[in-house]
Amino acid sequence: MSEFRRRLSGYLEASRRTLVNNKKGLFGFLLLTLVVIGAVFAPFITPYEPTGMNILDKLKGPSSAHPLGTDRFGRDLLTRILYGVRTTLRISATSVFLSALVGSFIGILAAYLGGAVDTLIMRGMDILFAIPILLLAIAIAAIVRSGTLGAILAIGIVYVPIFARTSRGPTLSVKEQSYIEAANASGRGNLTIIGRHVVPNVAAPIFVQITINLAAAIIVESSLSFLGLGPTPPTPSLGVMISNGRNYLRLSPWTILVPGLAISTIILGFNLLGDALRETIDPKFRGTRGTG
């Protein structure tokens, strides 16, 4: 446990250095902070209800009463955006952390045990990798068909192979270290060794991958919602807002541009922060272009 705390302190210090010394990381952090503050304090920012309709105000342009305009049901778009960000972040964060837990455990276990177990597990991950992420997510969500829960399960499953590979590589290196051999010689069980010695030493790339995958998960979540495979109406969702607004693009372009801009802002924030953390924690990425 002391090793885990020491490693955690190191990651927190790396994150602090990122925010202090890396301008792109700081900018990404500030973007995400503004987004989260808006989502959390939405009831205090806007006087409207996210599902409140006023048909007399439908498709009104930006004004003092409605800073971002209204949609086809006269609902305030600013309110819908703030509550929609809540939905998007909740689904994306839950699914990514779920896939991080499952995928990292699978990857670490496969690498540590090796042999036939490693081959069997990683070939299964390769099969999932062979299917495009969005296509696989759509298929899973269509099969589950349970709204928000279906979107969480779909996104969580499609990112399991990424975390499995991310954790497997460092584990192959760590398992050859002398302290692992000493732990084995002392008679400690595999799960104990993995928890005390392997996980703290492979957590850095997993931590970075979580940040980067959050941006990608938001795209998938918005796509599922756009196709009607995410949260069900009238729950505010950025993807659903874009889907509804496309029919009024010429008449009321703000109904699609505003939620699109919100999605782009969140993705940009996570990508900038994730790239900055990767460059800080892993020096070999400094000066290279991020792929998240």
N, C-alpha and C positions, 0 to 999 in steps of 0.2 A: 504493500500500500504506500509506503514511503517513496518507492521508486515511481509509482504512478503520480503521486503529488509533485515530485520533483520534475517529472516530465511535463505535467500540466502547467506548472509554474513557468517552465521554459517556453511553452506554446503561448501562454498569455503574454510573456515578455516579448516574444517575437511579434505578436499581434500589436502590442503597444508600439514597438519600433516601426512597424508597418504604418501605423496611423501618424506617427511623428515624422518619419523620414521619407515616406513614399507618398508623393502628391496624388498619384492616381488611386492609391489605396484610401487615402484620406477623403478624396472626392467621392469615391464609391460609398464609403462609410457614411458620409454626410447625406448623400442621396437616400440611402436606405433608412437613415435615422428620420429624415423628413417624412418618408413614406409610412414608416411604422407609427410615428407620432400622429399623423393624419388618420390612420386606421384606428388606432387605440382611442383617440379623443374625438372620433367622428360625431358622437351625440352632442358634444359641446361646440363643434365647429359649424354644424349646420342645423337649422331648426326643423328640417323636414324628416319624415320617416322614409326609409329606403323603398318601402312598398306602397307609400301613399300616392294615390293617383288623383289628378285633376285634369279631366279631359279637355277643359276649356283652355288649358295652357300647353296643349300638346305641340311638340316640335317648335317651341319658342326658342329663339336665338339667345345667346348670352346677354344678360341684363343684370341690374343691381339686385333683383329678386332671385335670379338664377344665374350665378356667375358663369356657369358652363352650359347653360341652356337646359332644355327638357327633352324627354324622349317621346315616343309615340303615345304614351299613356299620360303625359303631363308630369312625369316623375322628375324630380330635380336630379340632373346628371352628376353634380358634385357629390351629392349624398350617395348616389348609386356607386360612384367611383370609390369613395372612401370605404363603404361597406363591401364593395366588390374586392378591393385590395385585401380586406380581412379574409374573405373566403379563399382567395387565391393563395395568400401566404400560408393560411392554415393547412390547406390541402397539400401544397408543395412541400412545406417544412415537415409535416407528418410523414408523408410518403418517402422523402429523402432520408430522414432519420431512421425510418423502418428498414429501408433498403441498406443503409449503412450498417445497421446492427446485424442483419441477416447476412448480407454479402461479405462483410469483414470477417464474421465468424466462420463462414464457409471457406473463404480464401486462406485464413490463418490455419484452420484445421487441415485443409488439404495439403498445404505446404509443410506443416509440421509432421503430419503422419507420413506423407510421401507415398511412394509405391503405387499400388493399384487404387488406393483411396484417392490420391491426388489425380491420377489419370481419369478415373470415373467422374469425379466432381467437375474437373475443369473441362472435360469433353461436353458435359451437360451445359456448362456456362458458354462454351463455344457455339452450341446449338442456338442458345438464346441470342448470342451476339450476331449470328447469321441473319436474324430477322431485324429489319429496320425498327428502331425504337418506337416511333410514332405508330407504325402499323401494328406492332405487337400490343401497344397500349390500347389502341382502338379495339382490337380483337378481344382483349381481356375485359375491357369496360363493357363491351357489347354483350359478352357472355354473362358477366356478373349482373349488370343492369340494376344497380342500386344507388344511383345518384352519387352523392359525395363519397360514400364508402367505396363504391366501385372505382371512382377516379383515384382514390388513395391506394387501393390495392393494385390497380393497373400500373400506376407510376412507380409504386414501390417495387413491383416485380421486375419491371424492365430495367431498373438500375442496379439490381442485385449483381449481375455479372461484372459491372464496372468496378464495384467495390470489392468483389472477389479477386479480381486481377490486381487491383491497387494494393490490397493487403497481402496477396500471395508473394509477390516479388520481394519485398523487404523481409518477410518471414523466412524465406529460403536463405537469406544472408544471416539473419539473427540466429537461426537454429544451429548454425555451425560455430557460434562463438563459444569460448571456453566456459563462460558462466552457465550456459545451458547444459553443457556436459557435466559441470559440477552439480547442478541441480538434479540432473538425471541420476548421477552417482549417489546422491544423498537419499534417493528413494522417493522423491516427490512425484506425485501423479502428473499426468499430462495436462489436465485442466488447470492444476495449480501453477505449473510452469508457464503455461500460456497466459494465464491471468496476471501473474506477478512479473514475468520477465519478457514475454514476447509482445503482448499488447502495448505496454508503455513505449516500446522501442519502434513500433510500426505505426503509431497513432498519427504522426505528423502528416504523411501523405493522405491518410484517411480524412483528417481534419480539413485539409485543403480541398480534397475532392468533394466533400460535403458542400462547401461554399460554392464551388463551380457548378455542381449538379443542381443546386437550388435554382440557378438561372435557367438551366435546361428544363427543369421540371415545371417551371412556370410556363414555358412555351407549350409543353405537352398538356398541362392542365387547361390552358386557354384553348388549345386545339380541341380537346375532348369536350369542353363546354360549348365551343362553337358548333360542334357536331351534335349537340344534345345528349352527350354521354357523361356530363358532369353534374353539378348541382342543378336541381330542378327548379324552375320558376315557381314563385317570384323571388327566390333567393338571389341576391345581387351577385353577379359573376361577370368578370371582364370579358371572357370569351362569349358569353351569351349576349352581352351588350353589343359586341361587334357583330355577332350574327344577326341580331335584330336591326341594327343600324344600317346594314348594307343595303336594305331595301329603300333607304331614304338618303343615300349618299349624295345625290344631286340636290335634293330639296333641303336636307339638314345634315351637312357633312360633319358637324360637330358630334353627332351621335355615334360615329364610328372613329373619328380622329382622336377624341378625348380618351376613350378606353385604350385605344392603340398606343397612345403616348404614355399612358400609365404603365402598360405592360413593358414598353421599351425602357422606361426609366428604371423599373425594378430590375430588369435583366441587366442593364448597363451597370447598375450599382453592384450587383452580385459578381459580375464578371470582373470589374475593376478591383474589387476587394479580394476576390479569389486569386487573381493573377498576382496581386501585390503580396499576398500571404505566401504564395508559392515561391516567389522570388526571394522573400525574406527567410523562409524556413529551409528551402533547398537552394543553395547558391548556384548550382549548375544551371538553373533556369534564368539567372540574371543575364539580361541582354538578349534574351530570346523572346519570341512572340508567343503569348499564351494561346492555348487551343481550346479553352473553355467557351 
